[in-house]
Amino acid sequence: MNVAVTDLKPRARKASAGYTDFEHTGPGTLAGKFMRSAWQPIQRSQDLPAGRAKPLRIMSENFTLFRGESGVAQVLAQRCPHRGTQLSAGWVEGDTLRCLYHGWRYDATGQCVEQPSEDAAFAAKVRIASYPTREHLGLIFAYFGEGEPPAFPHIPAFVGEGRVEASVEYFPCNFFQCWENSFDEYHVHFTHRTGGMHPRYPQMPHMTYTETEYGILRRSETADGKVRLSPFLMPNVLRTIVPSPNAMQGHGPSVRDSYLMKVPVDDHNHVFFISQHVRIRPGEEAVYEEKHLRYLELRAKARPPHELGLEILAGCLTLTDVVEHPYLAVIEDVVAQGGQGTIADRSQERLGRSDTGIIAMRKIWSREMRAIAEGKPTKQWQPLLKMPE
């Protein structure tokens, strides 16, 4: 069943009843099961060096993420089953992880392979959960669902010369607000007006949304006839063009082909993963690298966008007070989405013509959640093989 745009009448309306608990993604929830049916980004590749273990929290569950000395990343259960301590505090040895409490050691499949001071046969009886893990476009992905994981990669690599840059931003609100924001191209003209980040989109576009085998295709057309296509992959990936950070404007491309992925930490916080294709003109690589390193220095010195966004919402600052921040757009989005509350109350909203994309997406999510609740098959979402033309 496809969602037809013609079925979405552009009148003011309240959120519909039914399978609309999109916000809660913990174990056993309908939205959580839908999210777990797909590969999810969990970390930037560059933030996990070989021989390092880290705690991981995603969709209100805790895990252990480590990279073996061979360079392969792996996700295991959070705790050692011996006495329940946190495995991320242990030591990486080869491609195994040793618990710091009593030295039990686990391989990448979760199998216990050594237990000092125990009978040699005991280790073979102990196994912890292990989750499929892959890397692509500067990000580590993991699969937390049931059964065999879907095809990987589910998103195609960027085409053409250039470099891939991955980043991650923390948002102190529910992930679904950020996901809805992806469908709301109209917000660009107002939310991001403070720093003039979007000068190339001066006209309000006409947009249509069509369900596809991978998700939804948005077609945006401005009055001068310019058309832009943006594919949304279910349940939570968008590929689109976004401006470079304000501190990088004038250095390298002004806009970047980007994947935007919104992933719950828990029901009140999420992380926003971004993978971007940065096209640099031949001969300008060294200049760009210098400017990019300077940008990273500025980001490291600047206060985190989510902290500034919360202070703006508390009335302690205004957007004009932070206009020189190296990535102003993130602060603006934190203010807009965090301003809805940590979990938005959709029962009180009034949707109109500009919300057609959000309505279309919610209808698909509700349909899939209902199928899960009734024990019926969900749609077999396909990978995005290439950019639509």
N, C-alpha and C positions, 0 to 999 in steps of 0.2 A: 504494500500500500504506500503510495506516495502522498506527500503533503502538497496539495495544489494551492498556489498563491491565491487563486481566485476564490478559494474557500475562506480566506482570512479577510473578513470585511473590515475596512479601516474605520471602525467606529470606536469611541471610548468604551472600554469594557474592563471588568474586573477579572482577575486571574480565575480560570476555570477550576472547578472541583475535580476530584479524581486522583489519579496517580501523579501528584505534583510535589512530593517531598524530594525535591532535587538536591537539597542542601546537605542531607545527612548521608555520609559515604562510609561509615564504619562497617565492620564485619556484619554480614547478614542483612544489611539494608538493601533496598531495591536499587537505589542510585549507586551504592557501593558495588553491587554485583555488576551493574552496567559498566562502571568505570574499570573494574577489574577484568573485564572481557577484552581489554586492549592493552598494548604495551604502554607503559607510563615512564616518562623521564624522571630520574630520581637524583641526579647529580651531574655537574659538569665533569667531563673527563679530566680536565686539568686540575681539578680540586681533589683528586684521589691518586696520589703517587703510589708507585709500587711499594709494597711492604707496609701499607697503612690500612688500619681498620677504623671505621666510624660508626656511630649510632645513626640509624635512619628511622624517621617517622613519616608515614604516608597513610592517608585515609584512616587516621586514628589508630593505626597499628604501628608497633615498633619492631625493627629488624636490625640486622648487622650487615654492614656493607664493607667489604675489604677488597684490596687488589693484591693478588699473589705476586711473588717475585718474578714470575714469567710475564706479568703485565695484564693478566686476565682479571676483570672485576667480577665479583660474585656477591649475591645476597643470601644470607642465612637467617635462621631464627634469632631472636634477640638474646635469649638466655641459654646458658649451659644447663642441660637437664640434671646434672649431678646435684648441685646445690642452688641453682637458679641465679647465679651472678651474670652480669652483663658481659657478653662476649667481645664487644667492641673495645673493651679495655685490655684485651689480651695481646698476644704477639703473633705476627704473620711469620710463618716459617715455610719457605718454599711457596707452595700454593695451598698451604693449610693454615688453620688458625688455632692457636693454642690458648686455652682459658687460663687467665692469670691466677685463678683460685687454687686449683689442684692439678693443673697441667693437662687436662683432657684436650685432645687435639682432633680437629675435624677437617675433612677435605671439602672440596667445592661442592660435592653432592650432599653434604650434611652428614656423611658417615663418620662416626668416631673411629679413628685409626690408631689411637694410642691413649692408654690410661695408666700413668705411672702409679705404682703401688697396688694395682689391681690384677686379677687373673687375666692372662692374655686373651682368653675367649670372651671376656665380658665386653670388650670394645665392639665386637661384631654385632652385639645385640642392641647397640645404641645408635640412633640416627635422629638428626634434627631436620626441620624443614629447610629446603633449599629452593630457590626461585630462579627460573631462566633469566639470564642477564646478557645484554648485547650493548654494543656501542655504535653510534652513528651521528655524524654531523656535530661532533664535539660534546655529545651528551651520552650518559649511561642510561639505558632503559632496562626495566625489569617487568616481568609478567607475574601478577599475583592472583590470576583467576584459576578456575578449575579446568582440568583437562589439558590438552595440548595447546600451546600458545598459537595465535594467528601468525600469518606470514610476516617475516621481517626481512628488510625494513618495510614499514608500512607507509613511509613517506620517501619520495625519491630524492636523491642527492641533487644539489644545485648543478646547473649546467653552465659551462663556460669558464673563462679565466677568472681568477679572484681567490680570495681566502674566506674561510669559514670562521666566524667569531661567535662563541656561545656566551650567554650571560644568564644570570638568574636574579630575580627580584622577589623580596618578601612582601606580602600584603597582609595586613591585620584584619582580614574579613573573609567570609566564605568564598570558595572558589567559583561558585556558580554566578556570582555577581560579575566577576571578571570575564567569565565565559559569555554571559549575556552581553557584556560591553563589547565583545568582539563582533557581535552582529549589529551593533549600533554605530554605524559610521557617521550618523548625524552628530554624535556627541563631539566629534573632532573639532567642529567649528566653534564650539563654546568652551568645552573643558580645556582645550589646548590653545586658547587665544592669548593667554598672558604673555608667553614668551615668543609668540609668532612662530611656533614650531612647524606649522602646517601651511605655509604660504602657497603651496601648489594646489590646494584644494579649496579655492575661494567660492565655488558654487555648490549649492545643495544638489547632490546627485539624485537621479531617479533609480531606485533599486528594485530588483526582483530576485526571488529565491526559488530554486528548484531542487527537489530531492534527487540525489544521484546514488550510484552503487557504493560510494564511499562516505556520503554525508549530504551536504548541501552546497550548491554552487550559487554564489552571489554575483549578480551582474549589475555593476554601477555605471550609469551613463550621465554625463553632465550635459548642460544645455548646448555646449559647443560640439557635441557628438563624440567626445572621448569616452571610451569604454574600458572598464577594468574588471577582470574576473578574479574572484577570490574563492578558493575551495575550502570548505570546512569539513574536517574528517571527524566522524563520530568516534568517541564521544567528546573530545576536548582539544582538537588541534585545528589551528587556522594557518593557512599560508597566504600572505599578503605583502604589500609594499608598505614600509613604514619609514619615516624620516630618520636620519642618523641622529644621535644625541646632540643636543644643542652645542655642547662643547666641541663636537667634531664637525659641525657645519663649516664648510669651506675647505675641509681636508678630506679628500676621498669623495665617495659618492654622497649626494645629498639625501638619497633614499636607498633603502636596502630591501632586497628580496628576503623575506623572513618567515620562519615558522614560529608561531606563538602557541605555547602549551601551558594550560593552567591546571595545577595539581594540588589537591587538598593535603595539607599537613594534618589538620583535623577539621572539625566543622566550623571553627572560628578563625582559621588562618590558612593561607595557601602560598605556594611558590609559583612564580611565573617564569617559565623557562623560555629562552629565546635563542634560536639558531639563525644566523644571518649570513648571506652571501655578500661579501664586500668586494665590489669591482674597483680595481685600482688601475689607472692608466699606466701603460708601459713607461718606465723611467721615473715613476713617482713613488715607487715602493719604499725607498729609504725615507723620503719625506713623510709619507703616511705613517710608517712605523714609528718615527720620532714623535709625531703628533698623537698617535694612539697610546704610546707609553706615557706621554704627558697627561692624556685624558685619564688613564688608569691611576696615575698619581693623584689627580684631582678627585677622582671618585674615592680613593682610599682616605683622603684627608677630609672630604665632605661628610656631613652627617647622613646617615641612611635615609633614603626617601620616605620610608614608612614612619620614621620618628617625626620628621618634619610635617608629614601629612596629618598625623594625629594632633600635633600642636596647632596646626591651622584649624582643624575641626574643633579644638578646645578653645579657640579664640585667642590663643597666645601669639600667633603669627598670621600673616596674610600671604597669598601667593606672590604678591609683589615683593615681599621680604626675602623670598628665596629664588628670585628670578635668575640669579647668577649661578644657581646650582648646576653642575655639569650634566645632569640628566633631569631636567625640569619636568618632562612629560610624565615620568613615573610618579612624581609627587602629585601632579594634577590628577592622575588616575586614582591614586590612593585616596585623595580627598573626595573625589566623585563617588567611588565605589564604597570606601569606608564610611562615607556620609550616609549611606543607606542603612547603616548599622552593621554589626559583625555578621548577622544573618538578616537579610532583608525581609520585611513583612510584605509579601506580595499580595496579601488579601486586601490591602488598602490602595493598591496602585490603580491608575487609570491609563490604559494603553490606547494608543491611537495609530494613525496611518504610518508614522515613522517607526513603529515597533513591529512591522510585519515580519522581519527576520527573527526577532525574539519569539514571536508567537509560533512561527513555523518550527523553530528549534524545539520549543517546549512541547509542541504536539508530538514530535518524533520521540523525545525523551519519555513522555507519558506513555506512548504506545509501546516502547521497548520495556519500560518498567512494568506495565500491565502484563505483557507477555511473560516476563520473569515471574511475577506474582502468581500467574495462572499455570505455571509450569509448561508454557508453550515455547516454541523456538522463537528467538529474536531474529531480526534481519541479519543476514550474513554480510556484514560490512566488508567491503573490499579495500585493499591498499590503493593509494593514489599512485598510479603508475607514471603519469606525466602530467604536466600542467595543462589545464584545459585551454583551448584556443577559441 
